[in-house]
Amino acid sequence: MNTDNNVNVINVNVKRDLKNNDNDNVSKYNKVRQIDVIADDIQEKLNLPLKSRPFVCLAAQQLTLARLYQHLETVTSGRKVDNPAGLFIYLCKKDGVCSRASN
């Protein structure tokens, strides 16, 4: 039996798996970058303190983009809100976003 063909098949499979793993790392990087951009935008619009960033990133990861911006629109709408940051966090928690300590 010729083993050269088996070795070539194994090499092709390993190369394909390595290539797929690289694509997964790129997609994870893009997802993290997208979360950072969304969190930056929300923090800027609400003037949130730096200590709120982990929660905003978690909300950006767990909620859909439409839902996040719906909450942002609710908070920044024409009505007078005493604490827009607090209302935004409350709305996100109501949708199921938890702090990392409770996960």
WOQUI-V617634 format. One line per field, one symbol per residue. ss: DSSP state (h for helix, s for strand, l for the rest). phi: phi as a letter, one per 20 degrees, with the letter a starting at -180 (. if undefined). burial: 1 if it has 24 or more other ideal C-beta (glycine too) atoms within 12 Angstrom, else 0. A space follows every 50 residues. Layout:
# WOQUI-V617634
ss: ???
phi: ???
burial: ???
This chain:
# WOQUI-V617634
ss: lllhhhhhhhhhhhhhhhhhhhhhhhhhhhhhhhhhhhhhhhhhhhlllh hhhhhhhhhhhhllhhhhhhhhhhhllllllllhhhhhhhhhhhlllllh hhl
phi: .eeffffffffffffffffffffffffffffffffffffgfffffdlfff feggfffffffedffffgfffffffeffffdfcfffffffffffeofdff fef
burial: 00000000000000000000000000000000001001100110010100 00011111111010000100110010000000011011101100001000 000
